[in-house]
Amino acid sequence: MIDNGKTLTPKLVKKLWIAFIFLIVLMGASYIFITGYLTLNYNQAITQRINANVANHVIQEKFQNAAPFLEDGTVNKALFGDLMHDMMAVNRGIEVYLLDKSGDILYSVVLEHNDNEPMKSVSLDPINKFIETKGEEFILGDDPLNREEQNIFSAAPFSVDGHEGYIYIIVAGKELALISDSLFGTYFTKLSIGAIVLTMLFSALIGILSIWFLTKNLRLITQTVRKFQEGDLDIRIENPEQSDIEVVALSFNEMADTIVDNMDKMKSVDNLRRELIANVSHDLRTPLAVLKGYIETLQIKKDSLTELQKEEYLQITHNNIDKLSSLINQLFEYSKLEAEQVTPIKEPFSITELSHDLIAKFKLLAEQKQIQLQLENPEENYMVYADIGLVERALQNLIENAIKYTEPNGKVTLSLVKMGKQIEINITDTGNGIPVNDQPFIFDRYKQVDEHTKKQGLGLGLAIVKKIMDLHDTTIVVLSKPYEGSSFIFKLPAYQLQ
């Protein structure tokens, strides 16, 4: 249930905030990681570019004054000791390696003071690429003291006294790496704190504005729904096609229209139900009162009544019992039709034969009222595809209704006419007709056309006919003029014999 003091449910706002905070944290972490990674690479690229020619300087300046190899072919360790001493005075992070032409490490001062097992060779691919680009590209090479990492370097080839190889210099060695990691950790912490604070401040501001904007239409819909719930059945979401959530807005308006329409129908049904109960109660009360009166008379005056009087009273009682039985049966039949508990079982049958049977059935009743009852065009046998039981019931009601409202010496005609792929059934009488104003309502349940000329009847016959026509997906039409009679016309699909 919607809280009257809120326009949005706390769960929705909470979920939006959780999603937004998660997005902020993810973006902040990604920003810090990318910034740190690019900053580290930037610093390494600068250091490598500055020291790109260090290896060439070593070869040009040191190897001219002293040979890197002794006469016996061994490495001149004293030369490399002095070299490392001079270079470490400038940069304690530099590590100098003497490589042969296959990349094997021949000598390095740092290897003599290292406790871990160093690499015995390094890959020449980064070295050759570095020499080819003259150190202008950022390239990482193997770090002999750390097998799992790569480092920035400077390299240059040499050829002295028949010896060929490379001077390979790690320009950011282990000691520099320790200092760099310490400083970078401090820098990274400050960067993280600053980035998180700024990100959260701006993100919170953007989040508030974004959530407010995104939920603007949702708040409007929620307010409209609450007003509708509180009884304002005419309220709708204005311009739903312009809403950010057009589908929801249109669905609500359609739902509201459907609910209001159903409520109107329910009110109409309830009014009709009340009218039906009132009219049925009236018709039940009349035969019951007659039954009670004549039965009491028979009980009180049974010794003083003649046999002829007794027979007359019993016949009247019998007739009223028939009326009650007919009313109850019609009510039961109509209730099943209205509750859609009747499913038509369609099959081919002869509407001509059925019409002959019904004419014969009502012939005696018509003669008693001095009414001519006839079937027109009975010679050709017409077949239709429908539920024979329901069609028979509809025709019975129409013929009985026509006889009831036709005066003596009148005429009731049932005609059959083939019209294309359909058979038209027409029941016409010469009665007083139906007033024009009453014609639209004659198929309403328990609607009597004229209270002043109301005949004894049940009022459900035509309503049952209308329901039966609906089950056959057809319509029934009434044509009537006052004092000129009435015609009830409907069509059924013709069945073609193979």
C-alpha positions in Angstrom: 0.0 0.0 0.0 1.3 3.5 -0.9 2.3 5.7 2.1 0.3 8.9 1.9 3.4 10.9 3.0 5.7 9.7 0.3 5.6 9.8 -3.4 8.1 7.0 -4.0 8.7 3.8 -2.1 11.9 3.8 0.1 12.9 0.5 -1.5 13.1 2.0 -5.0 15.1 5.0 -3.8 17.4 2.8 -1.7 18.1 0.5 -4.7 18.8 3.5 -6.9 21.3 4.9 -4.4 23.0 1.5 -4.0 23.3 1.1 -7.7 24.6 4.7 -8.0 27.1 4.3 -5.1 28.4 1.0 -6.6 28.8 2.8 -9.9 30.7 5.7 -8.2 33.0 3.2 -6.4 33.7 1.3 -9.6 34.4 4.5 -11.5 36.6 5.9 -8.8 38.6 2.6 -8.5 39.0 2.5 -12.2 40.1 6.1 -12.4 42.7 5.6 -9.6 44.0 2.4 -11.1 44.3 3.8 -14.6 45.9 7.1 -13.3 48.4 5.1 -11.2 49.3 2.8 -14.1 49.7 5.6 -16.6 51.7 7.8 -14.1 54.1 4.9 -13.4 54.6 4.2 -17.1 55.1 8.0 -17.7 57.8 8.2 -15.1 59.5 5.1 -16.4 59.3 6.4 -20.0 60.9 9.7 -18.9 63.7 7.9 -17.0 64.4 5.6 -19.9 64.4 8.5 -22.4 66.9 10.5 -20.3 69.2 7.5 -19.9 68.8 6.1 -23.4 72.4 6.9 -24.4 74.1 5.8 -21.2 75.2 2.5 -22.7 76.7 4.3 -25.7 78.6 6.7 -23.4 80.0 3.8 -21.4 81.3 2.1 -24.6 82.7 5.3 -26.1 84.4 6.7 -23.0 85.4 3.7 -20.9 86.3 1.1 -23.6 88.7 3.6 -25.3 90.8 3.9 -22.1 90.7 0.2 -21.1 89.7 -3.0 -22.7 86.7 -4.8 -21.2 88.5 -8.1 -21.6 92.0 -9.2 -20.5 94.6 -10.9 -22.7 93.5 -14.3 -21.5 89.9 -13.5 -22.7 88.4 -13.1 -19.2 86.4 -10.0 -18.2 88.2 -7.0 -16.9 86.5 -6.9 -13.5 88.5 -3.9 -12.3 87.2 -1.9 -15.2 83.6 -2.7 -14.4 84.2 -2.1 -10.7 85.4 1.4 -11.4 82.6 1.9 -13.9 80.0 0.9 -11.4 81.6 3.1 -8.7 81.5 6.1 -11.0 78.0 5.5 -12.2 76.5 4.8 -8.8 77.9 8.1 -7.6 75.4 9.7 -10.0 72.6 7.1 -9.8 72.6 4.4 -7.2 69.8 2.6 -9.0 72.0 1.8 -12.1 73.0 -1.8 -12.8 75.5 -2.6 -15.6 75.7 -6.0 -17.3 78.1 -7.3 -19.9 76.4 -9.6 -22.4 77.7 -11.7 -25.1 76.1 -11.6 -28.6 73.6 -14.3 -27.6 72.4 -12.5 -24.5 74.2 -14.5 -21.9 75.4 -12.5 -18.9 79.2 -12.5 -18.8 79.7 -10.2 -15.8 78.1 -7.6 -13.4 79.3 -6.2 -10.1 75.7 -6.5 -8.7 75.7 -10.2 -9.2 78.6 -10.7 -6.9 76.7 -9.0 -4.0 73.3 -10.7 -4.7 72.0 -13.5 -2.4 69.3 -14.7 -4.8 70.0 -16.7 -7.9 70.1 -14.3 -10.8 69.2 -14.9 -14.4 72.0 -16.3 -16.6 70.8 -14.6 -19.8 68.3 -11.9 -21.0 66.1 -11.7 -24.0 67.6 -9.9 -27.0 64.3 -9.0 -28.6 63.7 -5.9 -26.4 67.4 -4.9 -26.8 67.4 -5.1 -30.5 64.2 -3.1 -30.7 65.6 -0.5 -28.4 68.8 -0.2 -30.5 66.7 -0.1 -33.7 64.5 2.8 -32.4 67.5 4.5 -30.8 65.7 4.6 -27.4 62.9 6.8 -28.6 60.2 4.2 -27.7 59.2 3.0 -24.2 60.5 -0.6 -24.0 60.8 -2.9 -21.0 63.5 -5.5 -20.8 64.4 -8.4 -18.5 65.6 -7.6 -15.0 68.3 -10.2 -14.2 67.8 -9.7 -10.4 64.0 -10.3 -10.6 62.9 -13.1 -13.0 59.2 -12.1 -12.6 59.5 -8.4 -13.6 60.7 -6.3 -16.4 62.4 -3.0 -16.1 63.6 0.1 -18.1 67.0 -0.2 -19.6 69.7 1.3 -21.9 71.7 -0.9 -24.3 74.3 -0.6 -26.9 76.3 -3.1 -29.0 80.1 -3.3 -28.9 82.9 -5.1 -30.8 86.4 -4.9 -29.1 89.4 -7.1 -29.8 87.3 -9.8 -31.5 84.7 -9.8 -28.7 81.1 -8.9 -29.6 78.2 -8.3 -27.2 76.1 -5.7 -25.5 76.4 -3.3 -22.6 73.0 -3.7 -20.8 72.2 -1.2 -18.2 69.1 -1.3 -15.9 68.6 2.4 -15.2 66.1 1.8 -12.3 67.5 -1.0 -10.4 66.5 -2.8 -7.2 67.4 0.1 -4.8 65.7 2.7 -6.9 62.7 0.4 -7.2 62.4 0.2 -3.4 62.6 4.0 -3.1 60.2 4.5 -6.0 57.7 2.0 -4.5 57.8 3.7 -1.2 57.3 7.2 -2.7 54.7 5.9 -5.2 52.7 4.3 -2.4 52.6 7.6 -0.5 51.7 9.4 -3.8 49.1 6.8 -4.7 47.5 7.0 -1.2 47.2 10.8 -1.5 45.9 10.5 -5.0 43.3 7.9 -3.9 42.1 10.0 -1.0 41.8 13.1 -3.1 40.2 11.3 -6.0 37.7 9.6 -3.8 36.7 12.8 -1.9 36.3 14.8 -5.2 34.6 11.9 -6.9 32.1 11.4 -4.1 31.3 15.1 -3.8 30.7 15.5 -7.5 29.0 12.1 -7.8 26.7 12.8 -4.8 25.7 16.1 -6.5 25.2 14.4 -9.8 23.4 11.5 -8.2 20.9 13.7 -6.4 20.1 15.6 -9.6 20.1 12.4 -11.7 17.8 10.4 -9.3 15.5 13.4 -9.0 15.3 13.8 -12.8 15.0 10.1 -13.5 12.2 9.6 -10.9 10.3 12.8 -11.8 7.9 11.0 -14.1 7.7 8.1 -11.7 6.8 10.4 -8.8 4.0 12.0 -11.0 2.7 8.5 -11.8 2.8 7.5 -8.1 0.9 10.7 -7.1 -1.7 10.0 -9.8 -2.1 6.4 -8.7 -2.5 7.5 -5.1 -5.2 10.0 -6.0 -7.0 7.3 -8.1 -6.8 5.0 -5.1 -8.3 7.7 -2.8 -11.3 7.9 -5.1 -10.5 10.4 -7.8 -11.6 8.1 -10.7 -11.3 10.8 -13.3 -7.6 11.5 -12.8 -5.3 10.4 -15.6 -1.6 10.9 -16.4 -1.5 13.9 -18.8 0.5 13.5 -22.1 1.6 10.0 -21.4 3.4 9.7 -24.7 5.8 12.4 -23.6 6.7 10.6 -20.4 10.2 8.9 -20.0 8.3 5.8 -19.0 5.6 6.0 -21.7 4.6 2.3 -21.5 3.9 2.6 -17.7 1.9 5.9 -18.2 -0.1 4.5 -21.0 -0.7 1.2 -19.2 -2.0 3.1 -16.1 -4.4 5.2 -18.2 -5.7 2.2 -20.0 -6.0 0.3 -16.7 -7.9 3.2 -15.1 -10.3 3.4 -18.0 -10.9 -0.3 -17.8 -11.5 -0.2 -14.1 -13.9 2.7 -14.4 -15.7 1.0 -17.3 -16.0 -2.2 -15.3 -17.3 -0.3 -12.3 -19.9 1.3 -14.4 -20.8 -2.1 -15.8 -21.0 -3.6 -12.4 -23.3 -0.7 -11.2 -25.5 -1.3 -14.3 -25.5 -5.1 -13.6 -26.3 -4.5 -10.0 -29.2 -2.2 -11.0 -30.5 -4.8 -13.4 -30.1 -7.5 -10.8 -32.2 -5.5 -8.4 -34.8 -4.9 -11.1 -34.8 -8.6 -12.0 -35.2 -9.6 -8.4 -38.0 -7.1 -7.9 -39.9 -8.3 -11.0 -39.3 -12.0 -10.4 -40.5 -11.5 -6.8 -43.6 -9.8 -8.2 -44.3 -12.6 -10.6 -43.6 -15.3 -8.0 -45.9 -13.6 -5.5 -48.9 -13.5 -7.8 -49.2 -17.3 -8.6 -48.2 -18.1 -5.0 -51.0 -15.9 -3.7 -53.5 -17.5 -6.0 -52.3 -21.0 -5.0 -52.6 -20.1 -1.3 -56.0 -18.6 -1.7 -57.5 -21.5 -3.6 -55.9 -24.2 -1.4 -57.2 -22.4 1.7 -60.7 -22.2 0.1 -60.5 -25.9 -0.6 -59.5 -26.7 3.0 -62.1 -24.4 4.5 -65.1 -25.1 2.2 -64.3 -28.6 1.1 -67.7 -29.9 2.4 -69.8 -27.1 0.9 -68.1 -26.9 -2.6 -69.6 -28.8 -5.5 -67.4 -31.3 -7.5 -67.5 -28.8 -10.4 -66.1 -26.0 -8.2 -63.5 -28.3 -6.7 -62.4 -29.3 -10.2 -62.2 -25.6 -11.2 -60.1 -24.7 -8.2 -57.7 -27.6 -8.8 -57.3 -26.6 -12.4 -56.5 -23.0 -11.4 -54.0 -24.3 -8.9 -52.5 -26.5 -11.5 -52.1 -23.6 -14.0 -50.3 -21.4 -11.4 -48.0 -24.3 -10.5 -47.1 -24.5 -14.2 -46.4 -20.7 -14.2 -44.1 -21.0 -11.2 -42.3 -24.0 -12.8 -41.9 -22.1 -16.1 -40.5 -19.0 -14.3 -38.1 -21.1 -12.3 -36.9 -23.0 -15.4 -36.4 -19.7 -17.3 -34.4 -18.2 -14.4 -32.2 -21.2 -14.2 -31.7 -21.3 -17.9 -30.9 -17.6 -18.2 -28.5 -17.8 -15.2 -26.5 -20.6 -16.9 -26.4 -18.6 -20.2 -25.3 -15.4 -18.4 -22.6 -17.3 -16.5 -21.3 -18.7 -19.7 -21.8 -22.3 -18.5 -23.5 -23.3 -21.8 -21.3 -24.4 -24.7 -23.0 -24.8 -28.0 -22.6 -28.2 -29.7 -22.9 -27.3 -33.3 -23.9 -29.9 -35.9 -25.8 -30.0 -39.2 -29.5 -30.4 -38.9 -32.7 -29.5 -40.9 -34.1 -26.2 -39.9 -37.1 -27.0 -42.1 -38.0 -30.2 -40.1 -37.5 -28.4 -36.8 -39.8 -25.6 -38.0 -42.5 -28.1 -38.9 -42.2 -29.7 -35.5 -42.6 -26.4 -33.7 -45.6 -25.3 -35.8 -47.3 -28.6 -34.9 -46.4 -28.1 -31.2 -47.9 -24.7 -31.0 -50.8 -25.3 -33.4 -53.3 -26.2 -30.6 -52.4 -23.1 -28.5 -52.8 -20.9 -31.6 -56.2 -22.4 -32.4 -57.4 -21.8 -28.8 -56.6 -18.1 -29.3 -58.1 -18.2 -32.8 -54.7 -17.3 -34.3 -53.5 -18.6 -37.6 -50.0 -20.2 -37.2 -48.2 -21.2 -40.4 -44.8 -22.0 -42.0 -43.8 -20.3 -45.2 -41.6 -21.9 -47.8 -41.7 -25.4 -46.2 -41.1 -27.3 -49.4 -37.3 -27.0 -49.7 -35.2 -28.7 -47.0 -32.8 -26.2 -45.5 -29.8 -27.5 -43.5 -28.0 -25.3 -41.0 -24.9 -25.7 -38.8 -25.8 -24.8 -35.2 -26.8 -26.2 -31.8 -30.2 -27.8 -32.5 -31.3 -27.6 -28.8 -30.4 -24.0 -28.4 -32.0 -23.0 -31.7 -35.2 -24.9 -30.8 -35.3 -23.1 -27.5 -34.9 -19.7 -29.2 -37.6 -20.5 -31.8 -40.0 -21.7 -29.0 -39.6 -18.4 -27.1 -40.1 -16.3 -30.2 -43.2 -18.2 -31.4 -44.7 -18.3 -27.9 -44.0 -14.6 -27.5 -45.6 -13.9 -30.9 -48.8 -15.9 -30.0 -49.0 -14.2 -26.6 -49.1 -10.7 -28.1 -51.3 -11.4 -31.1 -55.0 -10.7 -30.8 -57.7 -13.2 -31.9 -58.1 -13.6 -35.7 -54.5 -12.6 -36.0 -51.6 -14.4 -37.8 -48.1 -15.7 -36.8 -45.8 -16.7 -39.6 -42.4 -18.6 -39.4 -40.6 -18.2 -42.7 -37.3 -19.6 -44.0 -35.3 -18.0 -46.8 -31.9 -18.9 -48.1 -29.6 -15.9 -48.6 -26.2 -16.8 -50.0 -24.4 -19.0 -47.4 -27.0 -18.3 -44.7 -30.5 -19.2 -43.8 -32.7 -16.3 -42.7 -35.4 -17.2 -40.1 -38.2 -14.7 -39.6 -41.0 -14.9 -37.0 -43.7 -12.3 -37.8 -46.9 -11.5 -36.0 -49.9 -9.2 -36.5 -50.0 -8.0 -32.9 -50.0 -4.4 -31.6 -46.3 -4.0 -32.3 -43.6 -2.5 -30.0 -43.3 1.2 -29.3 -40.3 2.7 -30.9 -38.8 3.9 -27.6 -39.0 0.4 -26.2 -37.5 -1.5 -29.1 -33.8 -1.0 -28.0 -34.6 -2.6 -24.6 -36.7 -5.6 -25.5 -33.8 -8.0 -25.2 -32.8 -6.7 -21.7 -33.5 -9.2 -19.1 -36.9 -8.9 -17.6 -37.8 -5.8 -19.6 -41.6 -5.4 -20.2 -42.4 -3.3 -23.2 -45.6 -1.6 -21.8 -46.7 -1.8 -18.2 -50.2 -0.7 -19.1 -50.7 -3.5 -21.6 -48.5 -6.0 -19.7 -49.7 -9.5 -20.2 -49.0 -12.4 -17.9 -45.6 -13.5 -18.7 -42.1 -14.0 -17.5 -40.1 -11.3 -19.3 -37.0 -13.5 -19.7 -37.9 -15.2 -23.1 -36.3 -12.6 -25.4 -33.3 -12.2 -23.1 -32.6 -15.9 -23.4 -33.0 -15.7 -27.2 -30.4 -12.9 -27.3 -27.9 -15.0 -25.3 -28.4 -18.0 -27.6 -27.8 -15.7 -30.7 -24.6 -14.5 -29.0 -23.4 -18.1 -28.6 -23.9 -18.6 -32.3 -22.0 -15.4 -33.2 -25.1 -13.9 -34.9 -27.5 -11.1 -34.2 -31.3 -10.9 -33.9 -33.1 -7.9 -35.4 -36.6 -6.6 -34.5 -38.7 -4.7 -37.0 -41.9 -3.3 -35.5 -44.5 -0.6 -36.0 -47.3 0.2 -33.5 -50.5 -1.6 -34.4 -48.8 -3.3 -37.4 -47.1 -6.2 -35.7 -43.5 -7.3 -35.2 -40.8 -9.3 -37.0 -37.9 -11.0 -35.3 -35.2 -12.0 -37.8 -31.9 -13.8 -37.3 -29.6 -15.8 -39.6 -27.7 -19.2 -39.3 -25.0 -20.5 -41.5 -26.2 -22.9 -44.2 -24.8 -26.4 -44.3 -23.9 -27.7 -47.7 -24.3 -31.5 -48.2 -21.2 -33.1 -49.7 
